[in-house]
Amino acid sequence: QVQLVESGGGLVQAGGSLRLSCAASGSIFSINAMGWYRRAPGKERELVALIRSGITNYADSVKGRFAISISRDNAKTTAYLQMNSLKSEDTAEYYCNAELRNRFSFWGQGTQVTVSS
């Protein structure tokens, strides 16, 4: 079991920046990958950024603007999503995901990001 707690969302003007955090606890040594997803109103959930074995992947819409990273210590693993040059179309609920080596997947509760134009 892995517990995920996101933070860092909020309201920001277009062109601004936010950093989301996702603190993972529990079976953190079983985590194989962590990712950020988002769901905008009326749209399907989409992958924003993923990191697995140090390799990152991004949705085309955020390449060059967003960066995913992970920090680890003995007690917890924290995933970050640095979001720069935010656009109104980045407005969504953002969710953290952790995938374990056994392919089980866990989700955070979500954090709202609203970009005003």
Backbone as CSV, one residue per row, in Angstrom:
resi,resn,N_x,N_y,N_z,CA_x,CA_y,CA_z,C_x,C_y,C_z
1,GLN,0.845,-1.200,0.000,0.000,0.000,0.000,0.874,1.241,0.000
2,VAL,0.424,2.206,-0.766,1.108,3.503,-0.822,0.058,4.584,-0.617
3,GLN,0.379,5.542,0.217,-0.506,6.685,0.424,0.138,7.892,-0.261
4,LEU,-0.682,8.653,-0.973,-0.202,9.816,-1.717,-0.971,11.050,-1.272
5,VAL,-0.241,12.103,-0.970,-0.867,13.363,-0.574,-0.286,14.482,-1.437
6,GLU,-1.159,15.098,-2.222,-0.727,16.189,-3.101,-0.903,17.532,-2.404
7,SER,-0.101,18.491,-2.836,-0.240,19.863,-2.363,0.352,20.797,-3.411
8,GLY,0.066,22.075,-3.256,0.684,23.071,-4.119,-0.209,23.674,-5.176
9,GLY,-1.418,23.172,-5.304,-2.318,23.748,-6.291,-2.799,25.122,-5.864
10,GLY,-3.494,25.793,-6.760,-4.024,27.104,-6.438,-4.385,27.884,-7.667
11,LEU,-4.585,29.175,-7.473,-4.948,30.094,-8.551,-3.718,30.898,-8.943
12,VAL,-3.460,30.956,-10.238,-2.294,31.688,-10.732,-2.661,32.364,-12.046
13,GLN,-2.024,33.467,-12.330,-2.264,34.150,-13.603,-1.514,33.454,-14.728
14,ALA,-2.040,33.593,-15.914,-1.367,33.042,-17.091,0.059,33.572,-17.167
15,GLY,0.975,32.664,-17.481,2.385,33.020,-17.519,3.114,32.764,-16.219
16,GLY,2.360,32.488,-15.171,2.946,32.249,-13.868,3.399,30.813,-13.688
17,SER,3.827,30.511,-12.463,4.367,29.196,-12.141,3.747,28.650,-10.866
18,LEU,3.714,27.338,-10.791,3.315,26.629,-9.576,4.164,25.374,-9.482
19,ARG,4.351,24.908,-8.258,5.006,23.622,-8.066,4.098,22.734,-7.239
20,LEU,3.755,21.595,-7.812,2.952,20.602,-7.109,3.871,19.603,-6.431
21,SER,3.438,19.136,-5.273,4.182,18.113,-4.543,3.269,16.933,-4.278
22,CYS,3.870,15.754,-4.259,3.136,14.525,-3.962,3.982,13.705,-3.015
23,ALA,3.576,13.652,-1.767,4.316,12.900,-0.758,3.779,11.487,-0.684
24,ALA,4.646,10.531,-0.935,4.281,9.117,-0.902,4.824,8.486,0.368
25,SER,4.001,7.694,1.011,4.424,6.957,2.194,3.886,5.544,2.109
26,GLY,4.393,4.678,2.979,3.992,3.273,2.926,5.059,2.464,2.229
27,SER,4.684,1.652,1.277,5.617,0.759,0.581,6.371,1.502,-0.516
28,ILE,7.089,2.549,-0.128,7.717,3.423,-1.117,8.839,2.730,-1.875
29,PHE,9.445,1.695,-1.284,10.545,1.021,-1.979,10.045,0.118,-3.091
30,SER,8.742,-0.045,-3.169,8.140,-0.820,-4.256,7.704,0.049,-5.429
31,ILE,7.879,1.359,-5.276,7.430,2.260,-6.341,8.347,2.152,-7.553
32,ASN,7.750,1.904,-8.700,8.496,1.762,-9.946,8.425,3.023,-10.789
33,ALA,7.342,3.750,-10.671,7.155,4.963,-11.468,6.190,5.882,-10.743
34,MET,6.357,7.166,-10.994,5.395,8.141,-10.477,5.033,9.090,-11.601
35,GLY,3.798,9.529,-11.551,3.331,10.392,-12.622,2.316,11.399,-12.140
36,TRP,2.113,12.394,-12.964,1.071,13.393,-12.741,0.076,13.312,-13.893
37,TYR,-1.189,13.294,-13.545,-2.277,13.289,-14.500,-3.160,14.486,-14.212
38,ARG,-3.991,14.822,-15.164,-4.943,15.909,-14.914,-6.261,15.624,-15.622
39,ARG,-7.305,16.201,-15.061,-8.625,16.115,-15.677,-9.233,17.500,-15.671
40,ALA,-9.452,18.008,-16.864,-10.121,19.304,-17.005,-11.622,19.069,-17.093
41,PRO,-12.436,20.051,-16.744,-13.887,19.885,-16.807,-14.337,19.440,-18.189
42,GLY,-15.114,18.374,-18.224,-15.657,17.887,-19.478,-14.681,17.102,-20.331
43,LYS,-13.491,16.837,-19.797,-12.485,16.114,-20.575,-12.059,14.842,-19.849
44,GLU,-11.417,13.957,-20.617,-10.883,12.739,-20.040,-9.602,13.041,-19.259
45,ARG,-9.306,12.174,-18.322,-8.041,12.300,-17.610,-6.897,12.041,-18.573
46,GLU,-5.845,12.830,-18.471,-4.702,12.651,-19.359,-3.409,12.645,-18.568
47,LEU,-2.441,11.929,-19.114,-1.111,11.911,-18.520,-0.417,13.229,-18.813
48,VAL,0.168,13.824,-17.786,0.913,15.065,-17.945,2.414,14.786,-17.972
49,ALA,2.882,14.022,-16.991,4.311,13.741,-16.890,4.514,12.458,-16.115
50,LEU,5.562,11.731,-16.484,5.847,10.441,-15.864,7.353,10.320,-15.681
51,ILE,7.752,9.710,-14.576,9.162,9.409,-14.374,9.295,7.965,-13.932
52,ARG,10.150,7.244,-14.638,10.372,5.825,-14.365,11.848,5.545,-14.582
53,SER,12.501,5.032,-13.564,13.942,4.729,-13.626,14.738,5.933,-14.125
54,GLY,14.330,7.092,-13.698,15.042,8.312,-14.062,14.702,8.867,-15.429
55,ILE,13.874,8.154,-16.170,13.495,8.613,-17.507,12.146,9.322,-17.428
56,THR,12.079,10.499,-18.035,10.859,11.290,-17.970,10.141,11.306,-19.316
57,ASN,8.835,11.408,-19.235,8.011,11.564,-20.424,6.962,12.620,-20.144
58,TYR,6.645,13.396,-21.164,5.699,14.496,-21.005,4.669,14.493,-22.125
59,ALA,3.485,14.977,-21.778,2.509,15.245,-22.813,3.047,16.358,-23.708
60,ASP,2.722,16.286,-24.984,3.223,17.293,-25.917,2.827,18.707,-25.491
61,SER,1.656,18.817,-24.902,1.136,20.138,-24.546,1.924,20.820,-23.427
62,VAL,2.739,20.055,-22.686,3.468,20.649,-21.562,4.983,20.592,-21.729
63,LYS,5.450,19.971,-22.803,6.900,19.861,-23.018,7.539,21.238,-23.054
64,GLY,8.641,21.361,-22.351,9.350,22.631,-22.290,8.826,23.576,-21.234
65,ARG,7.674,23.261,-20.648,7.097,24.139,-19.617,7.037,23.458,-18.260
66,PHE,6.800,22.150,-18.244,6.649,21.403,-16.993,7.859,20.491,-16.805
67,ALA,8.180,20.227,-15.539,9.270,19.308,-15.233,8.891,18.464,-14.026
68,ILE,9.049,17.149,-14.175,8.760,16.221,-13.080,10.081,15.784,-12.461
69,SER,10.082,15.644,-11.152,11.283,15.180,-10.452,10.856,14.403,-9.218
70,ILE,11.809,13.671,-8.660,11.545,12.860,-7.466,12.679,13.068,-6.473
71,SER,12.323,13.174,-5.205,13.325,13.133,-4.143,12.996,11.960,-3.232
72,ARG,14.030,11.345,-2.708,13.822,10.168,-1.863,14.637,10.283,-0.587
73,ASP,14.042,9.825,0.514,14.813,9.554,1.717,14.265,8.264,2.304
74,ASN,14.747,7.884,3.442,14.350,6.585,3.988,12.869,6.518,4.344
75,ALA,12.304,7.671,4.663,10.931,7.675,5.167,9.891,7.891,4.081
76,LYS,10.233,8.660,3.074,9.229,8.947,2.063,9.858,9.300,0.734
77,THR,9.010,9.245,-0.260,9.372,9.661,-1.613,8.431,10.779,-2.001
78,THR,8.969,11.833,-2.563,8.154,12.968,-2.965,8.367,13.247,-4.445
79,ALA,7.272,13.317,-5.167,7.313,13.695,-6.575,6.890,15.150,-6.710
80,TYR,7.551,15.860,-7.597,7.239,17.263,-7.832,6.858,17.468,-9.296
81,LEU,6.040,18.462,-9.514,5.749,18.897,-10.877,5.917,20.409,-10.898
82,GLN,7.013,20.862,-11.482,7.233,22.280,-11.649,6.538,22.730,-12.928
83,MET,5.642,23.669,-12.787,4.845,24.128,-13.927,5.141,25.603,-14.175
84,ASN,5.698,25.893,-15.329,6.038,27.255,-15.714,5.228,27.680,-16.935
85,SER,5.205,28.963,-17.171,4.493,29.511,-18.336,3.088,28.932,-18.442
86,LEU,2.379,28.968,-17.336,1.053,28.341,-17.292,0.074,29.049,-18.224
87,LYS,-0.799,28.241,-18.789,-1.822,28.721,-19.712,-3.195,28.380,-19.147
88,SER,-4.204,29.057,-19.657,-5.560,28.790,-19.167,-5.956,27.337,-19.420
89,GLU,-5.434,26.765,-20.495,-5.775,25.369,-20.795,-5.105,24.368,-19.858
90,ASP,-4.246,24.845,-18.980,-3.669,23.966,-17.957,-4.593,23.836,-16.747
91,THR,-5.661,24.601,-16.719,-6.611,24.514,-15.621,-7.217,23.123,-15.551
92,ALA,-7.089,22.494,-14.392,-7.562,21.115,-14.224,-7.333,20.683,-12.778
93,GLU,-7.908,19.535,-12.474,-7.569,18.854,-11.230,-6.369,17.967,-11.545
94,TYR,-5.322,18.093,-10.758,-4.096,17.332,-10.986,-3.991,16.212,-9.954
95,TYR,-3.660,15.021,-10.448,-3.585,13.837,-9.612,-2.200,13.212,-9.707
96,CYS,-1.714,12.792,-8.570,-0.462,12.060,-8.506,-0.766,10.564,-8.565
97,ASN,0.111,9.840,-9.221,-0.044,8.389,-9.340,1.281,7.715,-9.036
98,ALA,1.215,6.604,-8.338,2.401,5.782,-8.089,2.119,4.372,-8.569
99,GLU,3.024,3.862,-9.368,2.889,2.494,-9.883,3.937,1.636,-9.202
100,LEU,3.509,0.534,-8.623,4.444,-0.366,-7.959,4.998,-1.385,-8.935
101,ARG,6.033,-2.102,-8.489,6.647,-3.111,-9.357,5.670,-4.222,-9.691
102,ASN,4.686,-4.472,-8.813,3.696,-5.504,-9.091,2.548,-4.969,-9.944
103,ARG,2.701,-3.775,-10.473,1.776,-3.099,-11.378,0.549,-2.532,-10.678
104,PHE,0.410,-2.714,-9.369,-0.665,-2.029,-8.670,-0.396,-0.528,-8.722
105,SER,-1.485,0.230,-8.749,-1.391,1.666,-8.939,-2.190,2.368,-7.855
106,PHE,-1.658,3.470,-7.365,-2.328,4.244,-6.324,-2.440,5.697,-6.751
107,TRP,-3.510,6.345,-6.260,-3.799,7.721,-6.640,-3.911,8.626,-5.421
108,GLY,-3.519,9.865,-5.608,-3.765,10.873,-4.601,-5.164,11.429,-4.732
109,GLN,-5.492,12.365,-3.852,-6.847,12.911,-3.812,-7.066,14.016,-4.829
110,GLY,-5.990,14.533,-5.382,-6.097,15.587,-6.380,-5.890,16.968,-5.792
111,THR,-5.382,17.860,-6.622,-5.223,19.259,-6.232,-5.594,20.136,-7.420
112,GLN,-6.363,21.162,-7.152,-6.894,21.996,-8.232,-5.887,23.060,-8.641
113,VAL,-5.695,23.179,-9.936,-4.890,24.260,-10.508,-5.791,25.080,-11.408
114,THR,-5.866,26.363,-11.141,-6.686,27.264,-11.947,-5.803,28.388,-12.467
115,VAL,-5.787,28.539,-13.789,-4.970,29.570,-14.423,-5.905,30.609,-15.014
116,SER,-5.788,31.825,-14.543,-6.646,32.904,-15.033,-5.944,33.637,-16.169
117,SER,-6.738,33.982,-17.177,-6.152,34.661,-18.349,-6.339,36.160,-18.262
